[in-house]
Amino acid sequence: CPSLELSFSSLAELPEMHQMMRQTCRDYADRELAPIAGKLDKEHLFPAQQVHELGSMGVMAVEVPEELGGAGMDYLAYALAVEEISRGCGSTGCVVSVNNSLYIGPILKFGTQEQKEQWITPFTTGEKVGCFALSEPGNGSDAGAASTSARQEGDEWVLNGTKAWITNSWDASAVVVFASTDKSLKHKGISAFLVPMPHPGLSLGKKEDKLGIRATSTANIILDDCRIPLGNMLGSPGAGFKIAMQTLDSGRIGIASQALGIAQAALDCAADYAHKRTAFGAPIGKLQAVQFKLADMAVAVESARLLTWKAAMLKDAKKPFTKEAAMAKLAASEAATFCSHQSIQVLGGMGYVTDMPAERHYRDARITEIYEGTSEIQRLVIAGQLLKENAP
Amino acid sequence: MSRVLVGVKRVIDYAVKVRVKPDHSGVVTDGVKHSMNPFCEIAVEEAVKLKEKKLFKEVVAVSCGPAQATETIRTALAMGCDRGIHVEVTGKDYESLGPLQVSKIFAALAKKEEASLVILGKQAIDDDCNQTGQMTAALLDWPQGTFASEVEIEGDKVKVVREIDGGLETIKINMPAVVTADLRLNTPRYATLPNIMKAKKKKIANMKPADLGVDIVSRLEVLRVDEPPTRLAGVKVETVDDLVAKLKESGTI
């Protein structure tokens, strides 16, 4: 993708191309996603048609080069896209983020040309989505303790184990799986593998009944003597943990963007209601208590947004961005839960019923503080980077 | 030359609540969200579809206005137009720019670009004039197919199904011709991300009305702009007889 000389002024006003791209995603979210988001949530429906349409717009593979079928844009553009899509529907934003950052991301960075053509190109059109399997029933934050195993048998890898909490699992056509070839090496024994779905030896657990992002499917992936060709290893042996961590670094910017979209939707809902609802003879927007809430919500969203954009711009400039990405994810997810909480408060009783989207934003926001690194892990990452910078 | 000219107008976004300026000279436009006129989007979509069917070689998007008009042209390019022409009109000239001047500009460009077809939106959502297409055709002495809900090219003729009060009217007109797009003509595509990237490289030529020999002095003066009167509450009646009595009472019937 063309390298954009993004400067400090870009934080104040985005370049024209990014503005256009943000507008087209916003138009799509307003017209095609927001009207159906409630139904998708209520009926736990995967937005297959919308994912197709987003694929044909290039949104399912924003950073992928054009030769491989992607939009050939930068990570800032991707962050903008995920935020706008999530503002319409938090679940759809999640699907977009997982496909772009967690599935395509590692293959784009660590795959061979052949692997990219086989495992990325068909996943750019929205017809197929991928997923990412790192967590297990026994370990989430403690990723190095992965117990899923991979042993070599002739010209195949044989995978055994169970992965947990895998987003998109029931709708995916491929998965990036992390498994250990040598438990004695601990995290240095983990490698990454590409497995098509469906596939013999791979089965799915029951769909989890979640609090929010209910249009996405989340389930265990069970590997029982699942055989794949040797060429399906992604990256070099033992590089799996590093691949996972680097993938999550980028993925955090995607989740931060999803959280921003949800936070903004909650804020917009509350601000709109403040104009319309009257109490004590005037619109409630005239009351300082409501004004203070709206102001706090706006500051939370805007500051998290600038952190997110900065992390994306650092990544695009190929500078280190681990600390900033963690800060963005932490700030944005906490902004999402804060804004959606306050939004319900502004709406009062109306915020508690499904007639208004506030309750859905509240439920959708909650996961952003948990997946792709809990808020606690983000704090460890940030502190770790800070202390490294400040070491005597 | 099988070229289509499409006119696109930058207007206040349809979702914005328009407010009248305190001095009643016009509406507030500063800091207000603007976008492409919805009927112009439909016109662009139709032009791009005709080119994709290989019926035309090139689609040129034209907009008249200040510097920001290039944003609207860029959107048209991102939807698939090949190049753009920005006819620069600024300040007081822009405030008084209306259908007659714009149609003179389009007529001049249609001749200069040797266009076979000029497609415009049927009207703009800010002034609701519904005149530019008709005036452009008259100035060029070209046939016109207005309020199009269907457009089909048949050789060197255009078959247009028009939405009229009585229903649908089908006409066949010779090219070169002017067509104006109505709501049901098509559903405009979303600008895809790859096309937004490609639009960056497409050319937008810049010119002034004087370069086309067009005089844009307005013959109209806007005296005053007011908000529509606030709707008063109605009255509920129980029976049809009551309704008739009330209507007679108010002098309506």
Interface residues (C-beta under 8 A of the other chain):
Chain A: E16 M17 M20 M21 Q23 T24 D27 Y28 E53 S56 M57 G58 V59 V62 E66 A71 G72 M73 A77 A81
Chain B: S35 E71 R74 T75 A78 Y190 A191 T192 L193 P194 I196 M197 A199 K200
